[in-house]
């Protein structure tokens, strides 16, 4: 396929056929039908039907990607009538292309095109999730440092921080820090939080923030008093999670946050060297 043909088809998919509503992108099936080289709507509907089945088998909700809508079309008499149509997500377009006739040049192009575009979206989503987790880990580090300073200022000893944090873990997980490290296979020389999923990092941070606030507000001046406060706050956060169907101790370990940090840093360097890589 020549470069000018590729550019023409790309423009057709992205510039002319792609629409947005409230920031959500979509394609209308009747537009996609012609872009993919199908002259008969019924024949194209057979392809869409196969795509819906593939969507369902892959574990996605069909209605989230294939939405029934109506579309007004012009008649030869100058009047209009409404015909059935579908709003398709980018993923739906990918599935339609995958189930189309690969002998059609348009289908062959679309299969590759939407596969690449869908993969790009997945990579961007993963990158955002990685960045969110790294941010949450850094935030917890800063918050725990502040708690350590509060403990030192109000009890006169930094050695109490480890004790208080461990009691907080016991209250949050219903298990000791060491038990969770063993469960998540965390190396002895690494903090449990480096392998905690984002929601746990944010839960620990929230409980710690409350402990800092109340320790200062009520001038708690002993390890026992601050420990009690920290236990109460972690128990409260745990109960909130349990009410929403989340058991902290049953969540799987997340990827080592140090690996996530290195990956993001590497991607950032590549982007700075080659800004067009994200186009």
N, C-alpha and C positions, 0 to 999 in steps of 0.2 A: 504494500500500500504506500503510495507516494505521500511526501510530507504535506503537500497542499490538501490532499484528501483527508489526512489525519486532522489538520487544522480546521478544515471545513466541518467535519463531524464533531470535533470538540466544541466548536462554536455553536453548532446546532444543539448539542446536549446542554451546554452550560449557559449560553447567552440567550438563545431563542426559546428553548423549551423549559428550562428551569424557572420555577416561580417561587415566591416566598409569601408567607402570610404570618404576620406576627413574629417574624424572625425565623420561622420554620420553612425549610426548603422542601419543595415537592415537584413532581412531574405528573402531568395528566396522562392517563393511559392512552387516550386517543391521539395525543401528540406523539407519544413514544411509539405507538403502532406504526406511524408513517416513518419515523426516524429509523426504525429497525427493519424497514422494508416489507411490511405486511400491508397488503391492499385490502384484505377482508377483515372486518372487526371480529367475526366469529372465529376465524382461524387464530387471531391474536389472543382471543379470550381463552382458547385452549392452552396457550403458552402461559398466560396469567394464572390459570387454574393449577398448572404444574408448579409454578413459582410459589403459590400459596401453600401448596402441600409441602414444598421444601422448607418454607418459612416455619410451618407448624412442626415439622420433624426436627428442625434445628433448635426448637425450644422457645421460639419467639411467638408473641401474640400476633396473629394475622391481622387483626383490626388495627393494630398500631402501625402497620406498614402498608396496608391496602384498605383505603377508606372509600366507601361508595359515595359518589356525588353525582349531581346532574350537570349537564353542560348544554348551553343554548347554541344551536347551529343555524346557519342561514339556509333558507330554502330558495329554490330557483324563483319562486314567486315574489321574493322580497320579504317574506315573513320568516319567522323563526319557530323552532320547536325544541323541546328539551330531550336530550338523549342521555342514556346511562353512561357514566364515566367513573374512573377511579383516581384518587390521589395516591401517588406512590412515593415512598421515601427513597433515598439513594440506595438503601439496602434492598428494597423491593425491586428497583430497576436492575440491580445486580443479579437478583434471582431470576427475573424475567429474561435477562440476557443469557444467563447460564442454561436456561431451558428452551432457548430459541433454536432455530435452524442454523447451525454453524456454517452451512454452505453460503448463507447470505453474508455479503461483505460487511453490511452494517452490524449484523449480529457478532461476527468475528471481532470487529472493532470494539463493540460495546462490552463483550465478555472481558476483554483485557482492560478496557478503560474503567469500568465500574469496579472491577476487582482491585485495581490500583487505587482508585479513589476511596473505596471502602477501607482498604488497608491503611491509607493515609489517615482516615478518620479514627481508626482504631489506635494507631500510633499516637495521634494527638491526644486522644482520650487517656491513654495509659500514661503519657507524659504529664498530663494535668494531675492525674491521681498520684503519680510519684512525687510531683512537686508539692501537692497538698500534704502528703505524709511526711516529707522532709521538713516542711514548714511546721507541722504539728510537733515533730520530734524536737526541733530547735526551740519552739515555744515552751515545751515541757522542760527542757534543759534550763532555760532562763527562769522559769517559774520555780523550779526546784532549787536553783541557786539562791533565789530570793527567800525561799522558805528557810534554807540553811542559814542565811544571814539573820533572819528574824529569830531563829532558834538561838543563835550565838549571842545576839544582842539581849535577848530576854531570859536566857537560862545560863549564859556564860560558858557554854561548851558546844563545839561543833560535833563531838562524837555522838550526840543525841540524834543527829539528822538521819543517820542510817537506821537507827532503831525505829524512829517515827515513820520513815518511808516504808519500812518492812511491815509495820502494823497497818499502814494504809493499804498495802498490797493484799494482806490477809483479808481485810474487810471488803476489798473490791472483788477479789477472785474467789474468796472462800477457801483459799489455799495459800500456803506460804510462798514467798518469793522464790525460794529454792525449789519448791515443788513445781512451780510454773516454769522455771528455767529448765528443769529436767524434762518437763512435758514438751516444751518448745525447742529442746535441744540447743539451748543457749550456752555458749562457752563460759566457763567459770569466770573468766576475766572480762566479760562483757555485761553491760546493764541489760536487764530484762526488757526495758523500753525500746532498745534497739531492734527488737524483733516483734514488737507489739503492732497490731493493725491500727490504722488511723483512728478508728472510733475509740479504742482503748487509750491511745495517747491523749485524745481530747478529753476523755472521761477523767483520766488521772490529773490532767492539767486543771480541769474545772474544780475537782475536789481539793486540789492543792491551793488554788486561788482562794477558795472559801476559807481554808485553814489559815492562810496568811492574813486574810482580812480579819477574821475573828480573833486570831492570836494577838493582833495589834489592838483591835477594838476593845478587847477585854483584858489586855495586858497579862496574858498567860505567861507565867514565869518559871514553869517546870516542865521537864520531859513528860511527866505523867499527864499534866493538863493539856499540853499541845497534842500528845498522842490521843487522848480521848477525843479531842476536837477533830483530829485527822481521821480517826476511825469512824466517827459519826458521819462525816462528810462523804467518805468513801462508801459507807453502807447506804447512804441516801442515793448516791449516784448509781450504785449497784441495783438498788430497788427500782430506780427509773428504767435502767436497761432491762431488767427482768420483766417489768410491766410491758415493755415493747417487744418482748420475745427474744431478747439477746442475753445469753449467759456468757459473761466474760471468759470464764474458765474453759468454755467449750469452743471458743474461736480458735482457728488454726493460727500458727505463727505466720508472721509476714516475712517478706524477704529482708535480709540484713540491711538496715538503713544505710550502712556505710557503702554497700554496693549500689544502692539507689542513688546516693550522693555522687559517687564516682561516675555512674552512667549519665546522670543529668549534666555533670560538669563536662564530660566528654562530648555530649550532644551539643552543649552550648559552644564549645570550641569549634566543632564542625560547622555550626550555623554561622559563626563569626567569619570563618574562612570561606564559606560558600553559602551566602544568604539565599541564593536561588534554590537551594535544596528543599526549602519548605514550600515552594510554589507548586 
